[in-house]
Amino acid sequence: MRCNCNNMMVVAARSIVLLLLLIISSVHGNRVWYMDTGVHVIEEDYEAHNIFIVNGTTVSLENRSITAPDSGDDGEDAVRVEDATFHAISGKISGGLGVGGTGVTISTTRDSDHPPGTATFEAGVEVDGGDATREKTTKGGDAVQVLQSGSIANFNGGRFTPGTGCTIKVCGTATGDGVALQVIQGKAIVKGGTFEGVFYNVAGDIELHGCVVYDEDAQKITGVLLDGSNIDVVYGQPKGQNRPPVIDYDSEVCPNKAPEPTPASNGGRKTMNRVALVGASFVLGVIITLQ
Protein backbone atom coordinates (compact mmCIF):
# COMPACT_ATOMS: atom_id res chain seq x y z
CA MET A 1 0.00 0.00 0.00
CA ARG A 2 1.46 3.31 -1.14
CA CYS A 3 1.32 6.29 1.26
CA ASN A 4 1.04 9.80 -0.15
CA CYS A 5 2.93 11.33 2.76
CA ASN A 6 3.53 14.71 1.12
CA ASN A 7 -0.20 15.36 0.71
CA MET A 8 -0.88 14.29 4.27
CA MET A 9 1.79 16.69 5.54
CA VAL A 10 0.32 19.55 3.51
CA VAL A 11 -3.18 18.89 4.88
CA ALA A 12 -1.84 18.69 8.42
CA ALA A 13 0.10 21.94 7.99
CA ARG A 14 -2.98 23.72 6.64
CA SER A 15 -5.04 22.48 9.56
CA ILE A 16 -2.46 23.78 12.04
CA VAL A 17 -2.32 27.18 10.32
CA LEU A 18 -6.13 27.43 10.31
CA LEU A 19 -6.24 26.54 14.00
CA LEU A 20 -3.61 29.19 14.80
CA LEU A 21 -5.53 31.82 12.85
CA LEU A 22 -8.70 31.00 14.74
CA ILE A 23 -6.87 31.28 18.07
CA ILE A 24 -5.19 34.56 17.12
CA SER A 25 -8.44 36.13 15.86
CA SER A 26 -10.26 35.15 19.04
CA VAL A 27 -7.61 36.80 21.22
CA HIS A 28 -6.49 39.78 19.19
CA GLY A 29 -9.68 40.86 17.48
CA ASN A 30 -9.67 42.45 14.03
CA ARG A 31 -7.71 45.33 12.56
CA VAL A 32 -9.36 47.89 10.33
CA TRP A 33 -7.01 50.01 8.22
CA TYR A 34 -7.71 53.39 6.65
CA MET A 35 -4.65 54.00 4.48
CA ASP A 36 -5.69 55.24 1.02
CA THR A 37 -5.10 59.01 1.67
CA GLY A 38 -8.84 59.57 1.19
CA VAL A 39 -11.58 61.00 3.43
CA HIS A 40 -13.84 58.58 5.31
CA VAL A 41 -16.62 58.52 7.91
CA ILE A 42 -16.92 55.53 10.24
CA GLU A 43 -20.44 54.22 9.60
CA GLU A 44 -20.64 51.22 11.93
CA ASP A 45 -19.86 50.20 15.49
CA TYR A 46 -16.66 48.21 16.01
CA GLU A 47 -16.44 45.71 18.87
CA ALA A 48 -13.07 44.01 19.58
CA HIS A 49 -11.40 45.99 16.79
CA ASN A 50 -8.31 48.16 16.42
CA ILE A 51 -8.69 51.10 14.03
CA PHE A 52 -5.53 52.26 12.23
CA ILE A 53 -5.57 55.59 10.38
CA VAL A 54 -2.35 56.16 8.41
CA ASN A 55 -0.68 57.64 5.30
CA GLY A 56 -2.42 61.03 5.20
CA THR A 57 -5.92 59.58 5.42
CA THR A 58 -8.70 61.56 7.15
CA VAL A 59 -11.36 59.75 9.20
CA SER A 60 -14.33 61.09 11.21
CA LEU A 61 -16.30 59.40 13.97
CA GLU A 62 -19.92 60.43 14.54
CA ASN A 63 -22.44 58.63 16.74
CA ARG A 64 -20.53 55.33 16.58
CA SER A 65 -18.52 53.27 19.05
CA ILE A 66 -15.08 51.67 18.86
CA THR A 67 -13.94 49.14 21.47
CA ALA A 68 -10.52 47.50 21.39
CA PRO A 69 -10.05 43.77 22.07
CA ASP A 70 -10.06 42.64 25.68
CA SER A 71 -6.46 41.42 25.67
CA GLY A 72 -3.50 40.50 23.51
CA ASP A 73 -0.85 42.46 21.63
CA ASP A 74 -3.48 44.35 19.62
CA GLY A 75 -5.43 45.40 22.69
CA GLU A 76 -3.28 48.46 23.23
CA ASP A 77 -5.14 51.09 21.20
CA ALA A 78 -8.75 51.40 20.14
CA VAL A 79 -7.69 54.03 17.59
CA ARG A 80 -4.15 54.64 16.30
CA VAL A 81 -3.55 57.79 14.22
CA GLU A 82 -0.19 57.92 12.45
CA ASP A 83 0.70 60.58 9.86
CA ALA A 84 -3.05 61.07 9.39
CA THR A 85 -6.07 63.00 10.71
CA PHE A 86 -8.84 61.84 13.04
CA HIS A 87 -11.91 63.95 13.88
CA ALA A 88 -13.91 62.56 16.81
CA ILE A 89 -17.20 64.44 16.64
CA SER A 90 -19.40 62.16 18.74
CA GLY A 91 -19.57 58.57 19.92
CA LYS A 92 -17.53 56.44 22.30
CA ILE A 93 -13.99 55.03 22.15
CA SER A 94 -12.76 52.45 24.66
CA GLY A 95 -9.28 50.97 25.09
CA GLY A 96 -9.01 47.23 25.54
CA LEU A 97 -9.39 45.53 28.91
CA GLY A 98 -6.85 43.19 30.41
CA VAL A 99 -3.74 45.03 29.26
CA GLY A 100 -5.04 48.50 30.03
CA GLY A 101 -5.28 49.62 26.42
CA THR A 102 -5.19 53.26 25.29
CA GLY A 103 -8.28 54.93 23.87
CA VAL A 104 -6.59 57.04 21.16
CA THR A 105 -2.88 57.29 20.32
CA ILE A 106 -1.52 59.96 17.95
CA SER A 107 1.91 59.49 16.41
CA THR A 108 4.12 60.85 13.63
CA THR A 109 6.90 58.98 11.84
CA ARG A 110 10.22 60.67 11.16
CA ASP A 111 10.73 62.04 7.62
CA SER A 112 7.17 61.19 6.66
CA ASP A 113 5.78 62.40 3.31
CA HIS A 114 2.41 62.97 5.01
CA PRO A 115 1.23 65.61 7.50
CA PRO A 116 1.85 64.89 11.19
CA GLY A 117 -0.63 62.82 13.15
CA THR A 118 -3.52 64.99 14.36
CA ALA A 119 -6.65 64.21 16.36
CA THR A 120 -9.44 66.65 17.22
CA PHE A 121 -12.05 65.90 19.87
CA GLU A 122 -15.45 67.60 20.00
CA ALA A 123 -18.11 67.88 22.72
CA GLY A 124 -20.05 64.75 21.82
CA VAL A 125 -17.27 62.18 22.20
CA GLU A 126 -16.24 60.01 25.15
CA VAL A 127 -12.81 58.37 25.33
CA ASP A 128 -11.94 55.78 27.98
CA GLY A 129 -8.72 53.97 28.73
CA GLY A 130 -9.02 50.24 29.30
CA ASP A 131 -8.96 48.72 32.77
CA ALA A 132 -6.05 46.47 33.75
CA THR A 133 -7.68 43.21 34.78
CA ARG A 134 -5.22 40.46 33.88
CA GLU A 135 -1.57 41.48 33.62
CA LYS A 136 -0.26 42.37 37.06
CA THR A 137 2.61 44.40 35.56
CA THR A 138 0.37 46.78 33.60
CA LYS A 139 -1.43 49.89 34.74
CA GLY A 140 -4.77 51.17 33.56
CA GLY A 141 -4.86 52.53 30.02
CA ASP A 142 -4.59 56.21 29.13
CA ALA A 143 -7.55 57.92 27.51
CA VAL A 144 -5.38 59.84 25.00
CA GLN A 145 -1.66 59.52 24.32
CA VAL A 146 0.46 61.78 22.09
CA LEU A 147 3.71 60.33 20.71
CA GLN A 148 6.57 61.80 18.67
CA SER A 149 7.38 65.39 17.85
CA GLY A 150 4.89 67.04 15.50
CA SER A 151 1.88 65.06 16.70
CA ILE A 152 -1.07 67.19 17.86
CA ALA A 153 -4.18 66.51 19.92
CA ASN A 154 -6.86 69.24 19.92
CA PHE A 155 -9.52 69.15 22.64
CA ASN A 156 -12.58 71.32 21.97
CA GLY A 157 -14.82 69.23 24.21
CA GLY A 158 -15.63 65.66 25.18
CA ARG A 159 -15.13 63.45 28.24
CA PHE A 160 -11.86 61.64 28.94
CA THR A 161 -11.51 58.93 31.57
CA PRO A 162 -8.45 56.76 32.23
CA GLY A 163 -8.60 53.04 32.90
CA THR A 164 -8.19 51.70 36.41
CA GLY A 165 -5.25 49.63 37.59
CA CYS A 166 -5.45 46.01 38.58
CA THR A 167 -6.50 45.07 42.10
CA ILE A 168 -4.76 42.84 44.62
CA LYS A 169 -7.69 40.43 44.51
CA VAL A 170 -7.36 39.91 40.75
CA CYS A 171 -3.62 40.27 40.11
CA GLY A 172 -2.06 39.67 43.51
CA THR A 173 -0.74 43.21 43.53
CA ALA A 174 -2.22 46.64 42.91
CA THR A 175 -1.16 48.64 39.84
CA GLY A 176 -1.71 52.31 39.06
CA ASP A 177 -4.50 53.91 37.08
CA GLY A 178 -3.91 55.39 33.65
CA VAL A 179 -4.04 59.12 32.92
CA ALA A 180 -6.53 61.25 31.04
CA LEU A 181 -3.83 62.74 28.80
CA GLN A 182 -0.21 61.71 28.34
CA VAL A 183 2.17 63.63 26.07
CA ILE A 184 5.40 61.75 25.38
CA GLN A 185 6.37 64.23 22.67
CA GLY A 186 4.29 66.48 20.47
CA LYS A 187 1.58 68.84 21.68
CA ALA A 188 -1.87 68.87 23.24
CA ILE A 189 -4.09 71.97 22.95
CA VAL A 190 -6.91 71.95 25.49
CA LYS A 191 -9.78 74.41 24.93
CA GLY A 192 -12.60 72.29 26.29
CA GLY A 193 -13.60 68.93 27.68
CA THR A 194 -14.01 67.12 30.97
CA PHE A 195 -10.96 65.24 32.25
CA GLU A 196 -10.77 62.73 35.10
CA GLY A 197 -7.43 62.23 36.78
CA VAL A 198 -4.02 63.36 35.54
CA PHE A 199 -2.26 65.23 32.74
CA TYR A 200 1.24 63.73 32.35
CA ASN A 201 3.85 65.53 30.27
CA VAL A 202 7.04 63.57 29.53
CA ALA A 203 8.79 65.78 26.97
CA GLY A 204 6.13 67.64 25.02
CA ASP A 205 3.82 70.62 25.45
CA ILE A 206 0.38 70.90 27.04
CA GLU A 207 -1.37 74.18 26.25
CA LEU A 208 -4.59 75.28 27.97
CA HIS A 209 -7.01 78.05 27.01
CA GLY A 210 -9.43 79.72 29.41
CA CYS A 211 -9.63 81.11 32.92
CA VAL A 212 -7.02 78.59 34.04
CA VAL A 213 -4.19 78.69 36.58
CA TYR A 214 -1.35 76.30 37.40
CA ASP A 215 -0.27 75.86 41.02
CA GLU A 216 3.30 74.62 40.83
CA ASP A 217 3.49 73.75 44.53
CA ALA A 218 0.32 71.68 44.46
CA GLN A 219 1.02 70.48 40.88
CA LYS A 220 -2.57 71.14 39.88
CA ILE A 221 -4.36 72.84 37.01
CA THR A 222 -7.69 74.41 37.91
CA GLY A 223 -10.17 76.80 36.36
CA VAL A 224 -12.66 77.05 33.51
CA LEU A 225 -11.88 76.17 29.88
CA LEU A 226 -13.16 78.07 26.87
CA ASP A 227 -16.15 75.74 26.45
CA GLY A 228 -17.26 76.47 30.03
CA SER A 229 -16.08 73.13 31.44
CA ASN A 230 -14.41 73.11 34.84
CA ILE A 231 -10.94 71.60 34.99
CA ASP A 232 -9.25 70.26 38.12
CA VAL A 233 -6.43 67.85 37.30
CA VAL A 234 -3.04 66.88 38.64
CA TYR A 235 -0.15 67.88 36.36
CA GLY A 236 2.60 65.27 36.45
CA GLN A 237 6.04 65.08 34.86
CA PRO A 238 9.21 63.01 35.33
CA LYS A 239 11.33 63.72 38.38
CA GLY A 240 13.73 66.62 37.85
CA GLN A 241 11.88 67.98 34.82
CA ASN A 242 10.42 71.48 34.75
CA ARG A 243 8.04 71.82 31.81
CA PRO A 244 5.01 73.68 33.17
CA PRO A 245 1.85 73.87 31.08
CA VAL A 246 1.45 76.76 28.65
CA ILE A 247 -1.60 78.81 29.62
CA ASP A 248 -3.42 81.23 27.33
CA TYR A 249 -5.39 83.07 30.00
CA ASP A 250 -8.82 84.43 29.06
CA SER A 251 -10.62 86.37 31.80
CA GLU A 252 -13.84 86.49 29.75
CA VAL A 253 -14.73 82.95 30.83
CA CYS A 254 -13.97 83.50 34.52
CA PRO A 255 -17.15 82.78 36.55
CA ASN A 256 -16.77 85.43 39.29
CA LYS A 257 -17.22 88.74 37.52
CA ALA A 258 -18.16 91.88 39.49
CA PRO A 259 -21.98 92.00 39.84
CA GLU A 260 -23.91 94.64 37.96
CA PRO A 261 -25.84 97.24 40.04
CA THR A 262 -29.34 96.04 40.94
CA PRO A 263 -32.52 98.22 40.74
CA ALA A 264 -32.65 98.26 44.57
CA SER A 265 -29.13 99.62 44.84
CA ASN A 266 -29.88 102.27 42.22
CA GLY A 267 -32.95 103.35 44.23
CA GLY A 268 -30.84 103.60 47.38
CA ARG A 269 -28.40 105.87 45.62
CA LYS A 270 -31.26 108.14 44.47
CA THR A 271 -32.62 108.40 48.05
CA MET A 272 -29.19 109.31 49.41
CA ASN A 273 -28.82 111.96 46.71
CA ARG A 274 -32.19 113.51 47.70
CA VAL A 275 -31.21 113.61 51.40
CA ALA A 276 -27.90 115.25 50.56
CA LEU A 277 -29.67 117.85 48.39
CA VAL A 278 -32.19 118.71 51.16
CA GLY A 279 -29.41 119.01 53.70
CA ALA A 280 -27.40 121.31 51.46
CA SER A 281 -30.49 123.53 50.88
CA PHE A 282 -31.12 123.80 54.64
CA VAL A 283 -27.51 124.87 55.34
CA LEU A 284 -27.66 127.45 52.55
CA GLY A 285 -30.92 128.88 54.00
CA VAL A 286 -29.34 129.24 57.46
CA ILE A 287 -26.37 131.12 56.02
CA ILE A 288 -28.64 133.56 54.14
CA THR A 289 -30.74 134.21 57.26
CA LEU A 290 -27.70 135.02 59.36
CA GLN A 291 -26.56 137.50 56.82
C-alpha positions, 0 to 999 in steps of 0.5 A, a space after each residue: 500500500 502506497 502512502 502519499 505522505 507529502 499530501 498528508 503533511 500539507 493537509 496537516 500543515 494547513 489544519 495547524 495554520 487554520 487553527 492558529 488563525 482561529 486562536 489569534 483572531 479570538 484573542 487579538 480581534 480584528 484590525 481595520 485600516 484606513 490608508 488610502 489618503 482619502 476621506 472617510 466617515 466611520 459608519 458602523 460600530 466596532 467591537 473588539 477591533 483596532 482602528 488604524 488611520 495612516 498615510 495622510 488619510 482623514 477619518 471622522 467618527 460620529 455617533 458610533 462606538 469603537 472598542 478595542 479587544 479585551 487582551 493581547 498584543 493588539 489590545 493596546 489602542 482602540 484608535 491609532 492615528 499615524 501621519 493622518 487626521 482623526 476627527 472625533 465628533 461624537 460617539 464612544 472610544 474604549 481601550 481594551 481591557 486586560 492590558 489597560 489599552 489606550 483609547 486614542 494614540 496619535 503618532 508621527 513617523 520621522 521624515 514622513 511624506 504625510 502631514 503629522 498625526 492629528 486628532 481633534 475631539 469635540 463635545 459629543 465624544 467620550 474616550 476611555 482607557 481600558 482597565 487592567 484586569 489580567 496582567 499584574 505588571 500593567 497599569 490602567 490605560 490612558 484615555 489619550 496619548 500623544 507620541 513623537 514630535 509634530 503630533 497634535 491633539 486638539 480638545 474642543 470638548 468631550 469626556 476623557 476617563 483613564 482606565 483603572 489599575 489592577 486590584 490585589 484580589 485579581 492580580 495579587 498586587 495593585 497597579 496604578 491607574 492610567 491618565 486622562 492625557 499623556 504627552 510623550 512628545 508632540 503637543 496637546 491643545 486643550 480648549 474644552 472637555 471634561 478630564 478625570 485624573 491626571 495630565 502627564 507631560 514627559 517631553 512635550 507641550 500641554 497648552 490650555 485656554 481659558 480662565 485657568 491657573 497652574 499651582 506649581 506647589 500643588 502640581 494642579 491645574 484648575 479653572 474654567 476652559 473656553 467651552 465652560 467646562 471646569 478643569 481640576 487635574 493633577 499635572 505630572 512630569 518626570 522627576 527633575 523635569 520642569 516643563 510647566 503647562 502653557 496657559 493662554 489666560 482668558 478672563 472672559 470665561 472666569 465665573 466670578 465677575 463683578 456683579 452689575 448694580 441692581 434696581 434696589 441699589 440704584 434706588 438707594 443711591 437716588 434716596 441718598 442723593 435727595 437727602 444730601 440735596 435737602 441738607 445742602 439747601 437747609 444749610 444754605 438757607 441758614 447762612 442767608 438768614 444770618 446775613 
